Structures are given as structure tokens and as C-alpha cells.
Amino acid sequence: MNRLRQKWFEIKAWLTSGFFPWLNRLFMTEEMLLQSLHVEWQSLNQQVVLQFQQGNRARAVSLAEDAAQIAIQLGAAGSPQLATSLNNLGLLYRGQGRLTEAESCYKRALLLFEEEAQVVAPGDIATTLNNLATLYYGRGGYGQAELCYRRALHLLESEPATESLALAEVLSQLTALYQLRGEYPQAESLAERALHLREACLGVDHLEIAKSLNVLAELHRAREQWDRAAQAYQRALTIREIHLGVTHPDVRAGLQGLAELYRLQGHYGQAGALHQRALELAEQASGAEHPDLLPILNNLVALYRQQGHYGQAAQYCRRVMSIQERTRDIGDPEWLKSLTDLAELYRLQGQYAQAEPLYQRALDQRERRLGAGHPDVATSLHNLGTIYYAQGKYARAEPLFRRCLEIRERVYGLEHAEVAQVLNNLALLCDSQGQYAVAGPLYERALAIREKLYGDDHVDVAKSLNNLASFYNARGEYTKAEPLFWRGLAIRERLLGAEHPDVAGSLNNLALLYGAQGAHAQAEPLYERALAIFERAYGQEHPNVAAALNNLAEIYRIQGQSKRAEPLYLQALAIREKVFGLVHASVAGSLNNLALVYRADGRIDEAEALYQRSLAIFEQVYGGEHPNVATTLTNLAAIHYARGHYAASEGLVARALAIREKVFGATHPSVQTSQHQLQELRKLQQTEAVS
């Protein structure tokens, strides 16, 4: 019988080869023809799956199109087959980026299935809806995606056996949608339901359960439900270790997820240990230079950066780049990101000479590859402008910020978060140059954009409120500044919690406001609370802790409490020297502050030595024409003035004046201050000469 069947197919193949197509139809009854077409359709579908699995996507598309044509020949009897073929084609077209064609296929398949709803399983309709929803999701059509997912969910729930894996899959898709939109309570509820369904179908220790647990852990983490997140991550990790072994990539990913959870809680020791374990496993499995190490190394970069250990972070970042340079093209987006990360780490260490050429190189690569008007080029312009701003090279920074602004406004429109960011930095630049009439409206525009985008209750709104308040505070407009500072603090406490470092930043700003008005009793407890938050968040040796110590010491110094101020200044100096090294702008700042205490106590020689060291650092870091150099020259001039060395003092003030005129222009308040000091010194010398 099998031999006869084989012979029949050989004859059929010969008959359909084009010689006698009419004989083929003549020999076949309608039933035989339909059966033959159905067999051929099944065979083609199997080949579609095989070719797809083998990576032959173009061949799979061609076969799927043939299968659809055969399903059309089947007529009304082939509606389910045609719908299935259209579904397959939709999946294949979507994989090729042919989204309009994919959408058309899904919609036709859905219509055919719904016409045959009496004989088609609800699961088939739900699958098509799920596919269509996934297409919308990928295009950013979240509202359309949600409607399709909800319809699929309703169909699957209407089946008698509701504890199905298909139902769990739709629940997971909806979870991802709500998670993307930040609707964490709804997402968490769906994720828990999907987990319970999979546990009922597969058992509690199945490998698929680990995926569901990881999703749930991420949602708990987003809501800062730390203990629940840790339990879910740990359980998922245990399942994967049992099924896959400790060296499997998914186990390493689980270790990193748990490590990131600890990092967010400030448990840096635990986080570092897990990342290091993941790194060791990856090195054992793949060697020390394999791309599999990149995610772990990048996590270590983030961990050490958050702790203020910028040197260690830079070491790992250089290792990332070394691997990328062997496995990717120079100029690859990931390589450029690492280049920018390394530049940023140098910037944070005050190593501007190392940072600047890296930012410039990233800009050159992006302009060459992407064109001068690309958003990524705008980001590089912004980064380079920031490094010039930090060095006091305002004339070089401003055109970069303005070009960045022009690109972002053209690409994104006038009211976009990226536009607000560069407006804020342009405002800071103008503010630093004394262009207050320009800076104020820029701060206000950045705030207005963020309020329109996010409403009144968002962390970026709080950031703009603080910037605008700081602007008013520096101008002495305290009644304008105070309510903005309080509003920013309230937003941060509500959204981030009372122990978040950004809350400490707001407390510091408020304390500065009160200190500027001489309200030291109000400022002191705010500084103390900020210091306590930073110490709990970062430990005892972080740059932010040093800054808080410095601020608290300043309050004591202003009140004449040198004995309370000096140890805090010394502690801040020690932290900065340990974190940044001996040659850093922050170290120079601490030396300047400590010198103020010594000067007030009459320890003139000690103060002068600190000023000289501070000046040498600033000149080495910034060059000879930076505002901080001018400030230190003025402080040294005060030492000579106190000794009655007016000529030496005049020379230093004259040099400070020249720097300020070049950097700020002739109308800046600091220029006017230097001019007044110079006039007074010359008068004193004239008086001495007469006497």
C-alpha cells in the first residue's frame, strides 16, 4: 500500500510539472483534490518552521506565501488554514521589519478566525490577538496593544480550563506593558497571577518559573519592596542553578539582578561580592576577554561610580573598552557609550585633560557616522560643552550648548525633556558669566517644559525648582527662592523617600539659603540631616559626605567657631584626597576653606601655605585663567594685605582682575569687586609714599 501511495505521489508530481496539468484535474475528484492540497499545505507549513529554525528567513517567507496561496485554493474549507498561514506570514514579516504587511496579515487572520468562531478554538483567536498586540507594542501603540491583550485574555478566561500556559503568556505580555508605563501595582498583580498559573501547570521548580520570578522581582524592586524582591531573585537563582549549573549565563544574570538590588539599597559590599562572583564564573566559562563579560563589567563600573570610587570604576571601564575594541568596530554605538562613560569618570575625578579628548573623539565619530544633525551628536556636543564649562572655558562651551539646543529643538520639538536639560545647562553657563537677564528665563523655560511633560510632581520638576531657586538665592532674592526650595524638597521626599541622597541635596540648598541670610540656627540642623543621609547612603568616605562636612564646617566658621569648623574641614579634605588624589579641584577647595579658618585665627603662615598649594592645584587642573584661580589669588592677596605688603597684594589682585575680565566680561560683579580692591590698594600705597 505504501509503495502504491508513493507511486501515486510520483505520478502526481509529474502531472503537475507543467506537461499535462489538465490531466491532473481530470484524474482527481474534488475530494481528492482538496485532500491533496491540504497535505501539501501541511508539508509547506512544516518546512516553514524548519527553515525559520535554521535561520533561513527569506526561504521561510517564500514557503509561507506558497502555503497561503494553497489555503486560498482550498476555498471556504480552508479558512482556518489560511488564517494560520496569514498568522505565520505576519510573524515572518514582523521579523523582517515589514510591519504594515504584518499588521494586514494579522487582521485578515483575525477576521477569518472570528468568522469560523464556532469551530475554531478560542486559543487560536487569542494567539492572533496576542501577535497583533505585540506588533502594536513594538511600534509604541500601547493603547491598541492593551485592547488586543485584553481581548485575548477574555477569550482564554472563557475556556473551561483556565489554568493554561497560553493564559499565563498573555498575562505576562500585559505585565510588560503596564511595567513599561510605570503602572507597577497593576503589573505586579498580573505577574503574580501568571506565576501561579505556571506553577500549577509546570510545578514550582520548573525553569520557566525562574523567568516569572525575575519579572516579579523587578516589579518589587521598582516599588522598593526590597525583601520581596530579594526573595524572588534568590528563588529564581536557585532554580536556575539546579537546572543549568552555576556557570550558565542565566545564573550569572540572576546574580547580577540580585547585586543590583543590593546596590540600590546602598548595600555595596554585598552587591560587589555578587558581581565579582558573576565575573569569575563568566571568566571560567568564556575567558577573560569574552564579550559575555561586558554586562558584568558595566555593572561594576556603575557600582564603583555610585560609591564615588571613580578610579576603580575607570579601571573596569577601560577593560570594557579593551574587549569591545577586539570584538566591535571602533565607532560602534556600544563602544562610543563606553568611551563617553570613561570620559565622564575622568571628569568626575577632575581629570579634565584626559576627559576632553575622549569627549571630542566621541563627537567626531558620531558626526562622521550619523551626520551633524543627529540626536546622538547633540549628546556629544552637550558632554563636550560640560567639560569646557567645568574648566571655566565659557566661550568654548556656549556655542556647543547652543548647537545642541538647536538640534534637539529641531528633532524633538520645543517641549521635550532633552531640550529642558540643555536649557538648564545653558542657564548655568549664562549665570556663571553674570548674564542674569539671559539665565533667568532659561531656568524658567526648563521648569515650564518639565511641568508640562510630567505635571507638578516629578523628580525632574524638583531639579528645575532647585536650579531656579539657587539662581534667586545667589541674587539675594530670598523670598522667591525659599518656596521653590521647599517645593522641590517636598517632591523629593514624597517620590524618593526621606533618606534619599537627592533629599539631602535639597536640604543642603535650603541650609545655604538660611546661611546666606544669617539664619545659622535654621541652617545647622538642615546640614546635619543632609550629612546623616549621605553617610547612611554612601558610607563615610564619599565626595558627597565631604561636601556636607564642608558645608557644616562653613556654618561654624562664619559664626566664629573655629574649633568646631577645623576638624570638619580636615575630615572633608582627607576624604577628598583619598577619593580624588592630591591634585583635584575639590582638594584645592578644601585647602582654601581650611586656610580661611587659619587666617581668622591669626595663623597667617599656615594659611598662606594652604593658599599656595591650592593655587598650584587649580592652575594644574584648570590652567592659569579660571575663576577659581582668580579667587585663590584674591585670598593670597589678603594674606599680603594683612602683613602690610601692599605691592605684592596689588600684583595678585591685578592678575585676578585680568582673569575675571577675560572670563566674565567687564560688567560682572566679581570684576567690579576686583577693580575696587585694586583702587584701594593703590590709594594705600600712595598714602604710604606721601608719609
C-alpha positions in Angstrom: 0.0 0.0 0.0 2.8 2.4 0.9 4.5 1.6 -2.4 1.3 2.4 -4.3 0.9 5.6 -2.3 4.4 6.7 -3.2 3.8 5.9 -6.8 0.7 8.0 -6.8 2.6 11.0 -5.5 5.3 10.5 -8.1 2.7 10.4 -10.8 1.0 13.5 -9.3 4.3 15.4 -9.2 4.9 14.5 -12.9 1.4 15.5 -13.8 1.7 18.9 -12.0 5.1 19.6 -13.5 3.5 21.6 -16.4 3.3 19.0 -19.1 -0.3 17.8 -18.6 -1.9 19.9 -15.9 -5.4 19.3 -17.3 -4.8 15.5 -16.8 -4.2 16.1 -13.1 -7.6 17.7 -12.7 -9.2 15.1 -14.8 -8.0 12.2 -12.7 -8.9 13.8 -9.4 -12.3 14.1 -7.7 -12.9 17.3 -5.8 -12.5 15.5 -2.5 -9.1 14.1 -3.7 -8.0 17.5 -4.8 -8.9 19.1 -1.5 -7.2 16.3 0.4 -4.1 16.7 -1.8 -4.0 20.5 -1.3 -4.4 20.0 2.4 -1.5 17.6 2.6 0.7 20.0 0.6 -0.3 22.9 2.9 0.7 20.9 5.9 4.0 19.9 4.3 4.8 23.5 3.4 3.9 24.7 7.0 6.4 22.1 8.4 9.0 23.4 6.0 8.3 27.0 7.1 9.0 26.1 10.7 12.2 24.1 9.8 13.6 26.9 7.6 12.8 29.5 10.3 14.5 27.4 12.9 17.6 27.1 10.7 17.7 30.8 10.2 16.7 30.8 6.5 14.2 33.6 7.0 13.8 34.6 3.3 13.1 30.9 2.3 10.6 30.6 5.2 8.8 33.7 3.9 8.6 32.3 0.4 7.3 28.9 1.6 4.7 30.7 3.9 3.5 32.7 0.9 3.1 29.5 -1.1 1.2 27.9 1.8 -1.2 30.9 1.9 -1.9 30.5 -1.8 -2.7 26.8 -1.4 -5.0 27.7 1.5 -6.8 30.2 -0.8 -7.3 27.3 -3.3 -9.0 25.3 -0.5 -11.8 27.9 -0.6 -14.2 28.1 2.3 -13.0 24.8 3.6 -9.5 26.3 4.1 -10.4 29.3 6.1 -8.7 28.1 9.3 -5.6 27.1 7.2 -5.5 30.5 5.5 -5.8 32.2 8.9 -2.9 30.1 10.2 -0.8 30.9 7.2 -1.5 34.6 7.5 -0.5 34.4 11.2 2.8 32.7 10.2 3.3 35.3 7.5 2.6 38.1 10.0 5.3 36.8 12.3 7.8 36.5 9.5 7.1 39.9 8.0 7.4 41.4 11.5 10.8 39.8 11.9 11.8 41.5 8.6 10.5 44.9 9.7 7.7 44.8 7.2 5.2 46.0 9.9 2.4 47.3 7.6 2.3 43.9 5.8 2.4 42.0 9.1 -0.4 44.1 10.5 -2.5 43.4 7.4 -1.9 39.6 7.7 -2.8 39.6 11.4 -6.0 41.5 10.8 -7.1 39.2 7.9 -6.3 36.1 10.1 -8.3 37.5 13.0 -11.3 38.2 10.7 -11.2 34.6 9.3 -10.9 33.1 12.7 -13.8 35.1 14.0 -16.0 34.1 11.0 -15.3 30.5 12.0 -15.6 31.1 15.7 -18.0 28.1 16.2 -15.4 25.6 15.0 -12.1 27.5 15.9 -10.6 27.2 19.4 -10.6 30.4 21.3 -6.9 29.9 21.8 -6.2 30.3 18.1 -8.1 33.7 18.1 -6.3 34.7 21.2 -2.9 33.8 19.6 -3.7 36.1 16.7 -4.8 38.9 19.0 -1.6 38.4 21.0 0.5 38.6 17.9 -1.2 41.8 16.8 -0.8 43.3 20.2 2.9 42.5 20.2 3.2 44.3 16.9 1.4 47.4 18.3 3.6 47.3 21.4 6.8 47.2 19.3 5.6 50.3 17.4 4.7 52.2 20.6 0.9 51.8 20.1 0.4 50.9 23.8 -3.3 51.7 23.8 -4.0 49.4 20.8 -1.8 46.7 22.3 -3.7 46.8 25.6 -7.0 46.4 23.9 -5.8 43.3 21.9 -4.2 41.8 25.0 -7.4 42.3 27.0 -9.5 40.7 24.3 -7.1 37.7 24.2 -7.2 37.5 27.9 -11.1 37.4 27.9 -11.2 34.7 25.3 -8.7 32.4 27.2 -10.5 33.0 30.5 -13.8 31.9 28.9 -12.3 28.4 28.2 -13.2 25.7 30.8 -9.5 25.0 31.5 -8.4 28.5 32.6 -5.1 27.3 34.1 -3.3 27.3 30.8 0.2 28.4 29.7 -1.4 30.5 26.9 -3.3 32.5 29.5 -0.1 32.9 31.5 1.7 34.2 28.4 -0.9 36.9 27.8 -0.8 37.9 31.4 3.0 38.3 31.1 2.6 40.4 28.0 0.2 42.7 29.8 2.6 42.8 32.7 5.3 44.1 30.4 3.0 46.7 29.0 2.0 48.1 32.5 5.6 47.9 33.7 6.7 50.0 30.7 4.1 52.6 31.5 5.1 52.6 35.2 1.8 51.2 36.4 3.5 48.9 38.8 0.6 47.8 41.1 -1.4 46.5 38.0 1.7 44.9 36.6 2.5 43.2 39.9 -1.0 41.7 40.2 -0.8 40.3 36.7 2.7 38.9 37.2 1.7 37.1 40.3 -1.3 35.6 38.6 0.9 34.4 35.6 3.4 32.9 38.1 0.6 30.9 39.9 -0.7 29.6 36.6 2.7 28.4 35.5 3.4 26.8 38.9 0.0 24.9 38.6 0.9 23.8 35.0 4.6 23.1 35.3 5.4 22.7 39.0 7.1 25.1 41.4 10.7 24.3 40.3 10.4 24.4 36.5 12.9 26.5 34.7 10.1 28.8 33.3 9.1 29.6 36.9 12.5 31.4 37.2 11.6 33.8 34.4 8.3 34.7 36.1 10.1 35.2 39.4 12.6 37.5 37.8 9.8 39.7 36.3 8.1 39.8 39.7 11.4 40.7 41.4 11.9 43.6 39.1 8.5 44.9 39.9 9.0 44.6 43.6 12.4 46.4 43.1 10.7 49.3 41.3 8.3 49.7 44.2 11.2 49.4 46.7 9.7 46.3 48.2 13.3 45.1 48.9 12.6 42.0 50.9 10.1 40.6 48.5 12.3 41.4 45.5 15.3 39.7 47.2 13.2 36.5 47.9 12.0 36.4 44.2 15.5 36.9 42.8 17.0 34.3 45.2 14.4 31.7 44.4 14.8 32.3 40.6 18.6 32.0 41.1 18.3 28.7 43.0 16.0 27.2 40.3 18.5 28.2 37.5 21.5 26.8 39.4 19.7 23.4 39.8 18.7 23.2 36.2 21.5 24.9 34.4 24.6 24.7 36.6 26.4 27.6 38.2 28.4 28.6 35.1 25.3 29.2 32.9 24.8 32.7 31.6 21.3 32.9 33.1 22.7 32.1 36.5 25.2 35.0 36.1 22.3 37.2 35.1 20.5 36.2 38.3 23.5 37.1 40.4 23.6 40.5 38.7 19.9 41.1 39.3 20.3 40.4 43.0 23.5 42.5 43.1 21.7 45.5 41.5 19.0 45.2 44.2 21.6 45.4 46.9 23.3 48.4 45.1 20.0 50.3 45.0 19.7 49.8 48.8 23.2 51.0 49.4 24.5 47.5 50.4 27.6 48.0 48.2 29.6 45.2 49.8 27.0 42.6 49.1 26.5 44.0 45.6 30.2 43.9 44.8 30.6 40.4 46.0 27.8 39.1 43.8 29.1 41.0 40.7 32.6 39.7 41.4 31.2 36.1 41.6 29.4 36.6 38.3 32.6 37.9 36.8 34.6 34.9 38.0 32.0 32.5 36.6 32.0 34.3 33.2 35.8 34.2 33.1 35.8 30.5 33.9 33.3 29.8 31.2 34.5 32.1 28.4 37.9 33.5 29.3 38.9 37.0 30.4 38.4 38.8 27.1 35.0 37.5 26.0 32.0 39.8 25.2 29.9 37.8 27.8 31.8 39.7 30.5 30.7 43.1 29.3 27.3 43.4 31.2 29.0 42.4 34.4 31.9 44.8 34.0 29.5 47.6 33.2 27.6 46.9 36.4 30.8 47.1 38.3 31.5 50.4 36.7 28.1 51.7 37.9 28.6 50.3 41.4 32.0 51.9 42.0 30.9 55.1 40.4 27.9 55.3 42.7 30.3 54.9 45.7 32.5 57.7 44.4 35.3 55.2 43.7 35.9 56.7 40.3 39.4 55.3 39.8 38.2 51.7 40.3 35.2 52.4 38.0 37.6 53.8 35.3 39.7 50.6 35.5 36.7 48.4 34.7 35.5 50.9 32.1 38.9 50.6 30.3 38.6 46.8 30.4 35.2 47.1 28.8 36.6 49.2 26.0 39.5 46.8 25.6 37.1 43.9 25.0 34.9 46.0 22.7 37.9 47.1 20.6 38.7 43.4 19.9 35.1 42.4 19.1 33.4 45.5 17.6 34.2 48.3 15.2 35.7 51.5 16.5 32.8 53.8 16.5 30.2 51.1 17.3 27.4 52.7 19.5 28.3 50.5 22.5 32.0 51.4 22.1 31.1 55.1 21.9 29.0 54.7 25.1 31.9 53.2 26.9 34.2 56.0 25.6 31.8 58.6 26.9 31.5 56.7 30.3 35.3 56.8 30.7 35.4 60.5 29.8 32.7 61.1 32.5 34.7 59.2 35.1 37.8 61.3 34.3 35.6 64.5 34.6 34.3 63.4 38.0 37.9 63.0 39.1 38.7 66.5 37.8 41.0 65.0 35.2 39.8 67.3 32.5 42.8 67.0 30.3 42.1 63.2 30.0 38.3 63.7 29.6 38.3 66.4 26.9 39.9 64.4 24.1 37.6 61.4 24.7 34.5 63.6 24.5 35.9 65.2 21.3 36.7 61.8 19.8 33.1 60.6 20.5 31.7 63.7 18.9 33.9 63.3 15.8 32.9 59.6 15.4 29.2 60.4 15.8 29.3 63.3 13.3 31.1 61.1 10.8 28.8 58.1 11.2 25.4 59.8 11.9 25.6 63.3 10.4 25.8 66.7 12.1 22.1 66.9 13.0 21.7 63.5 14.8 20.4 63.4 18.4 23.5 61.4 19.5 25.7 64.2 18.1 23.7 66.6 20.3 24.5 64.5 23.3 28.3 64.6 22.5 28.1 68.4 22.0 26.4 68.6 25.4 29.1 66.5 27.0 32.0 68.5 25.5 30.3 71.7 26.5 30.0 70.4 30.1 33.8 69.8 30.3 34.6 73.2 28.9 32.1 74.7 31.4 33.8 72.9 34.3 37.2 74.3 33.2 35.8 77.8 33.0 36.1 77.9 29.2 32.8 79.5 28.8 33.4 81.0 25.4 34.0 77.4 24.1 31.2 75.9 26.0 28.4 78.2 24.9 28.4 77.5 21.1 28.3 73.8 21.9 25.3 74.1 24.2 23.5 76.3 21.7 24.2 73.9 18.8 23.0 71.0 21.0 19.8 73.0 21.8 19.2 73.7 18.1 19.5 70.0 17.1 17.2 68.9 20.0 14.5 71.5 19.2 14.5 70.5 15.6 14.4 66.8 16.2 12.2 66.6 19.3 10.3 69.9 19.2 10.3 72.8 21.7 8.9 71.0 24.6 10.9 67.8 25.2 12.9 66.5 28.2 16.2 66.7 26.3 15.5 70.3 25.4 14.9 71.1 29.1 18.2 69.5 30.0 20.3 71.6 27.7 18.3 74.8 28.6 19.2 74.2 32.2 22.9 73.9 31.5 22.9 76.9 29.2 21.2 78.8 32.1 24.0 77.7 34.4 26.6 78.9 31.9 25.0 82.3 31.5 24.5 82.5 35.3 28.2 81.9 35.8 29.1 84.7 33.4 26.8 87.2 35.2 24.3 87.2 32.3 21.4 87.1 34.7 18.8 88.5 32.3 19.5 85.6 30.0 19.9 82.9 32.6 16.6 83.5 34.5 14.3 83.0 31.5 16.2 79.8 30.5 15.8 78.3 34.0 12.1 79.2 33.9 11.6 77.7 30.4 13.3 74.5 31.5 10.9 74.3 34.5 7.9 75.1 32.4 8.7 72.3 29.9 9.2 69.7 32.7 5.9 70.8 34.4 4.1 70.4 31.1 5.6 67.0 30.4 5.4 65.5 33.9 3.0 67.6 35.9 3.8 69.2 39.2 5.0 66.0 40.9 8.2 64.6 39.3 11.9 64.4 40.2 12.9 66.4 37.1 10.5 69.2 38.1 12.1 69.1 41.6 15.5 69.5 39.9 14.4 72.6 37.9 12.8 74.1 41.0 16.1 73.7 42.9 18.0 75.3 40.0 15.7 78.3 39.7 15.7 78.7 43.5 19.5 78.6 43.6 19.5 81.3 40.9 17.3 83.5 43.0 19.3 82.7 46.2 22.6 83.8 44.5 20.9 87.1 43.5 19.8 87.7 47.1 16.1 87.2 46.1 15.4 85.0 49.2 11.6 85.4 49.2 11.5 84.0 45.7 14.0 81.2 46.4 12.6 79.8 49.6 9.2 78.5 48.5 10.8 76.9 45.4 13.4 75.1 47.6 10.7 73.8 49.9 8.5 72.7 47.0 11.5 70.8 45.5 12.2 69.1 48.9 8.6 68.1 49.3 8.5 66.4 45.8 11.7 64.5 46.5 10.6 63.3 50.0 7.3 62.2 48.6 8.7 60.4 45.5 12.1 59.2 46.7 11.6 58.8 50.5 13.1 60.8 53.3 16.5 59.0 53.2 17.3 59.6 49.5 20.5 61.4 48.6 18.6 63.9 46.4 16.6 64.8 49.5 19.9 65.6 51.2 20.7 67.8 48.2 17.5 69.8 48.8 18.3 70.1 52.5 21.7 71.5 51.6 20.2 74.1 49.3 17.7 75.2 52.0 20.6 75.5 54.5 22.6 77.6 52.1 19.6 79.9 51.8 19.2 80.4 55.5 23.0 80.7 55.9 23.1 83.5 53.3 20.5 85.4 55.4 22.5 84.8 58.6 19.9 82.4 60.0 22.5 79.9 61.1 20.3 78.3 63.7 17.9 77.2 60.9 20.7 76.2 58.6 22.7 74.0 61.0 20.1 71.2 61.6 19.5 71.0 57.8 23.2 70.5 57.1 23.4 67.9 59.9 20.4 66.0 58.5 21.9 66.1 55.0 25.2 64.8 56.3 23.5 61.9 58.1 21.6 60.9 54.9 24.8 60.9 52.8 26.7 58.9 55.4 23.9 56.3 55.5 23.6 56.2 51.7 27.3 56.2 50.8 29.3 55.4 53.9 32.0 57.6 55.5 34.3 58.2 52.5 32.2 59.6 49.6 32.6 63.0 47.9 29.0 64.0 48.9 29.9 63.3 52.5 32.9 65.6 52.2 30.7 68.3 50.7 28.2 68.0 53.6 31.1 68.2 56.1 32.4 71.2 54.3 29.0 73.0 54.5 28.6 72.3 58.2 32.1 73.5 58.9 31.3 76.7 57.0 28.4 77.5 59.2 30.7 77.1 62.3 33.4 79.2 60.7 31.0 82.1 59.8 29.9 82.1 63.5 33.5 82.3 64.6 33.5 78.7 66.0 36.9 77.7 64.6 37.4 74.8 66.9 34.3 73.1 65.6 34.9 74.1 62.0 38.6 72.9 61.7 38.1 69.2 62.3 35.2 69.0 59.9 37.3 70.8 57.2 40.2 68.4 57.9 37.9 65.4 57.6 36.4 66.7 54.3 40.0 67.3 53.0 41.1 63.7 54.0 38.1 62.2 52.2 38.7 64.2 49.0 42.4 63.4 49.0 41.6 59.7 49.4 38.9 59.6 46.7 40.4 62.0 44.2 44.1 62.1 44.9 46.2 65.1 45.9 45.7 67.1 42.7 42.0 67.7 42.3 39.8 70.9 42.3 37.8 69.6 45.3 41.0 69.2 47.3 42.0 72.7 46.4 38.6 73.9 47.5 39.1 72.2 50.9 42.6 73.8 51.3 41.1 77.2 50.6 38.4 76.7 53.2 40.9 75.4 55.8 43.1 78.4 55.1 40.1 80.7 55.9 40.0 79.2 59.4 43.7 79.6 60.0 43.6 83.2 58.7 40.7 84.0 61.1 42.8 82.5 64.0 45.8 84.6 63.0 47.8 81.6 61.7 48.9 83.5 58.7 51.9 81.4 57.7 49.8 78.2 57.7 47.0 79.9 55.8 49.5 81.2 53.1 51.0 77.7 52.6 47.5 76.2 52.0 46.6 79.0 49.6 49.8 78.4 47.7 49.1 74.7 47.4 45.5 75.4 46.4 46.6 77.8 43.7 49.1 75.3 42.3 46.4 72.6 42.1 43.9 75.0 40.4 46.5 76.1 37.9 47.4 72.5 37.1 43.8 71.3 36.8 42.3 74.4 35.0 45.2 76.3 33.6 46.0 79.9 34.6 42.7 81.6 33.5 39.9 80.1 35.6 37.6 81.8 38.1 38.9 79.6 40.9 42.4 80.7 40.2 41.3 84.3 40.5 39.5 83.6 43.8 42.7 82.0 45.3 44.8 84.8 44.0 42.5 87.2 45.8 42.8 85.1 49.0 46.6 85.2 48.8 46.4 89.0 48.2 44.5 89.2 51.5 47.4 87.5 53.3 49.9 90.0 51.9 47.5 92.8 52.8 47.3 91.6 56.4 51.1 91.8 56.5 51.2 95.3 55.0 52.8 94.1 51.8 50.5 96.2 49.6 52.6 96.0 46.4 52.6 92.2 46.5 48.9 92.3 47.2 48.3 94.6 44.3 50.1 92.3 41.9 47.9 89.4 42.9 44.6 91.4 42.7 45.6 92.8 39.3 46.2 89.2 38.0 42.8 88.1 39.4 41.1 91.1 37.7 42.6 90.2 34.4 41.3 86.7 34.6 37.8 87.8 35.6 37.6 90.3 32.8 38.7 87.7 30.3 36.3 85.1 31.6 33.2 87.1 32.6 33.5 90.4 30.8 33.8 93.9 32.2 30.4 94.2 33.8 30.5 91.1 36.0 30.1 91.8 39.8 33.4 90.0 40.6 35.2 92.2 38.1 33.8 95.3 39.8 34.9 93.8 43.2 38.5 93.3 41.9 38.6 96.8 40.4 37.5 98.3 43.8 40.2 96.3 45.7 42.8 97.4 43.2 41.9 101.0 43.6 42.0 100.7 47.4 45.5 99.1 47.3 46.8 101.8 45.1 45.5 104.5 47.4 47.1 102.8 50.4 50.5 102.7 48.6 50.1 106.4 47.6 49.4 107.3 51.2 52.4 105.3 52.3 54.6 107.1 49.8 53.5 110.5 50.9 54.0 109.7 54.6 
